[in-house]
Every structure is written in C-alpha cells, then in structure tokens.
Amino acid sequence: MGESSLQYIIKTSPRRFFSDIFHDLISDRHHCKYVVEVMLKYFNMEETFNKPGGLNGRVNINWNLDSVESPMVVGSDMHAFDMSAEYGDMILFMSRFPEQLAGSKESRFGLEHSFELARGFYNGAYKAGSKIFGHTPSIVLYDELADNLRELARAVFESRVDINNKKMLPKTAKEISDVFYNGEAIPSQPTKGQNLNVMIQ
C-alpha cells in the first residue's frame, strides 16, 4: 500500500482510520474514543497536512511548550477546565511526534516532563470540571486520562506508520525507549496498530 494511498485514506476517512488503529492499541473503549477525538481535532490543523511528510510523523508543528510552564491554569472554573483539557490534549497529540518533545530537541522540556505536565493538566480539568458539572463519567474520564497518560501516549506514538529509530538521534531514541518501553528497543514498523489491511478491504 503506497504512501499516497494512505494519505488519501487519512484525509477522506480520518475517523475510520484512527478508530481502527486505536481499537488495537487501547483496550478501554472510553479512553480509545477520547484519543480518537484528540487525533481528529489536531490532525485537521492545516500545518499537519501541508508540511512535507506530515502524515508520517516528520511534521515540525509550530509548537511552543515554553508557553506551557505549569499545570495550574488560572481563571474562572470554566476557563481552567477548557484550558487544562486543551493543553493536556495538545501534549497527548504531540506524543505522536516524541522527537519534537524529547530533551535532545533544542528548547524542549523532554518527554518525562512533558507527560508530567499533561497529567497535571488532565487532573486540573478533572478538578475544575467536577466543580462545574459534578462527578459525571465524562469528567471522571480526565482523572483516568491522567492516571493512564504514559500508556495512552505510547499508543499515540505507535499509531504512526513510519517508526524508524535508525533515523532518530541516538540520544532521542534512548529517551523514547526509556520513557515508553522501560529501556527496551523501540518496536520496528509495523506495530500492531499499523496493520492497515482493514482499510483496503
């Protein structure tokens, strides 16, 4: 299956594409559904499709983590809820491109710190949302996202179609290995989430 065909499928049926992939990667259906929505939200960004190689994880999104310095978002409860959820989602999406978050990338916090920020943001969304909406399932979900952040981020990374650690800086590959795989080797393509046969049936 050629890259151009894959790009066409992602552009024309993105929900189906991500639902099929994350069904294999994330066992909890509520977590899976949420991650699919995050991917759809940010994969509609113009930068992602317009940058060369964007669909294969080489996109250099205009991403400024320097502006995301603390999981404490000030403002009204609704503002805190919206911004906490948004920042958590941004970092979860960027797990697809951990090279952009890795400490070996200039002016980046590193994966571990980035995920700590995401946990803090999702916890913030849970606390703010609980004050506004109560402990509804959709709000409790944010607490679960915080607790399962590393596993979900790894699934987002493995949803890529071009994992090739030979193209990564050794320092970056080691950081990804340590954070996602406890020092074990980064899986080579294809991972179980990259079985795209269902897309061409």
C-alpha positions in Angstrom: 0.0 0.0 0.0 1.6 3.2 -1.2 2.1 6.3 0.9 -0.1 8.4 -1.3 -3.0 5.9 -0.9 -2.6 6.0 2.8 -2.6 9.8 2.8 -5.8 9.7 0.8 -7.5 7.4 3.3 -6.4 9.5 6.2 -7.7 12.7 4.6 -11.0 11.2 3.4 -11.9 8.8 6.2 -9.8 10.0 9.2 -12.3 8.9 11.9 -12.4 5.4 10.5 -8.6 5.3 10.1 -7.9 6.4 13.7 -10.8 4.3 15.2 -9.4 1.2 13.5 -5.8 1.8 14.7 -6.6 2.7 18.3 -9.1 -0.1 18.6 -6.0 -2.4 18.5 -3.8 -0.1 20.7 -6.1 1.0 23.5 -8.3 -1.6 25.3 -10.6 0.8 27.2 -13.3 1.9 24.8 -13.8 5.3 26.5 -10.1 6.1 26.5 -9.9 4.9 22.9 -12.8 7.1 21.8 -11.3 10.2 23.6 -7.9 9.7 21.9 -9.5 9.3 18.5 -11.3 12.7 19.1 -7.9 14.3 20.1 -6.3 13.0 16.9 -9.1 14.2 14.7 -9.0 17.6 16.4 -5.3 18.2 15.8 -4.9 16.3 12.5 -7.3 18.8 11.0 -4.7 21.5 11.6 -3.5 23.0 8.3 0.1 22.7 9.3 -0.1 18.9 9.6 -1.3 18.2 6.1 0.7 21.0 4.4 4.1 20.2 5.8 6.1 17.7 3.7 5.9 14.2 5.4 3.4 15.5 7.9 1.3 12.4 7.9 4.3 10.2 8.6 5.3 12.0 11.7 8.0 14.2 10.4 5.9 17.4 10.6 7.5 20.2 12.5 4.4 21.8 14.0 4.7 25.3 15.4 4.8 24.0 19.0 5.8 26.2 21.8 6.0 24.3 25.1 7.7 27.3 26.7 4.2 28.8 27.0 3.0 25.8 28.9 5.1 26.1 32.0 2.7 25.0 34.7 -0.3 22.6 35.0 -2.0 25.3 37.1 -4.3 27.3 34.8 -5.7 30.4 36.4 -9.0 32.0 35.8 -12.7 31.0 36.2 -13.5 27.4 36.7 -14.8 27.1 33.2 -11.7 28.8 31.8 -9.5 26.5 33.9 -11.4 23.4 32.7 -11.2 24.4 29.0 -7.5 25.4 29.0 -6.4 22.4 31.2 -8.2 19.9 28.9 -6.8 21.7 25.8 -3.2 21.7 27.0 -3.5 18.1 28.0 -4.8 17.2 24.6 -2.0 19.1 22.8 0.7 17.1 24.7 -1.1 13.8 24.1 -1.4 14.6 20.4 2.3 15.5 20.3 3.2 12.1 21.7 2.8 11.0 18.0 6.0 13.0 17.4 8.1 12.4 20.5 11.1 13.6 18.7 9.6 17.1 19.0 9.2 16.8 22.7 12.4 14.9 23.5 15.1 16.6 25.6 17.5 16.4 22.8 15.4 18.8 20.8 16.5 22.4 21.5 14.3 24.3 23.9 12.1 21.3 24.8 11.3 20.0 28.2 11.8 16.3 27.5 9.3 13.5 27.4 9.1 12.8 31.1 8.5 16.4 32.0 6.0 16.9 29.1 4.0 13.9 30.3 4.0 15.2 33.9 2.6 18.5 32.5 -0.1 16.6 30.7 -1.0 14.6 33.8 -1.3 17.9 35.7 -3.5 19.4 33.0 -5.9 16.5 32.9 -6.0 16.5 36.7 -6.8 20.2 36.6 -9.6 19.5 34.0 -11.0 16.9 36.4 -10.9 19.2 39.4 -12.4 22.2 37.6 -14.9 20.1 35.7 -16.1 18.4 39.0 -16.9 21.8 40.4 -18.9 22.8 37.4 -20.5 19.6 36.2 -20.1 17.2 39.2 -18.5 13.8 39.0 -20.1 12.7 35.7 -18.5 10.0 33.6 -17.2 12.5 31.1 -15.4 14.4 33.9 -14.1 11.4 35.7 -12.6 10.4 32.4 -10.0 13.2 32.8 -8.8 11.7 36.0 -8.4 8.4 34.2 -6.5 10.0 31.4 -4.0 11.4 33.9 -3.6 8.0 35.5 -3.0 6.3 32.2 -1.2 9.1 30.4 2.0 7.1 29.6 0.2 4.1 28.1 -2.1 6.4 26.0 0.9 8.4 24.8 2.7 5.3 23.8 -0.4 4.2 21.8 -0.4 7.5 20.1 3.3 7.1 19.2 2.6 3.6 17.9 -0.2 4.8 15.7 2.4 6.2 13.4 3.2 4.5 10.1 6.9 5.3 9.9 8.5 4.4 13.3 12.2 4.2 12.4 14.6 4.7 15.3 17.5 4.5 12.9 16.6 8.0 11.7 16.5 9.3 15.2 19.4 10.9 17.1 20.8 8.2 19.4 20.0 10.4 22.4 16.4 10.9 21.3 15.9 7.1 20.6 17.2 6.3 24.1 14.9 8.9 25.7 11.9 7.4 23.9 13.0 3.9 24.7 13.4 4.8 28.4 10.1 6.6 28.7 7.8 4.4 26.6 9.5 0.9 26.8 11.5 0.9 30.1 14.7 0.8 28.2 13.7 -1.9 25.8 14.0 -1.5 22.0 11.6 0.8 20.2 9.3 -1.5 18.1 10.1 -1.5 14.4 7.4 -0.9 11.8 4.8 -2.3 11.8 3.4 -2.3 15.3 0.0 -3.9 15.9 -1.7 -0.5 15.4 -0.2 -0.2 11.9 -2.0 -3.1 10.4 -3.9 -1.2 7.7 -5.3 -4.2 5.8 -8.8 -3.3 7.1 -8.5 0.0 5.2 -8.2 -1.7 1.8 -10.9 -4.3 2.1 
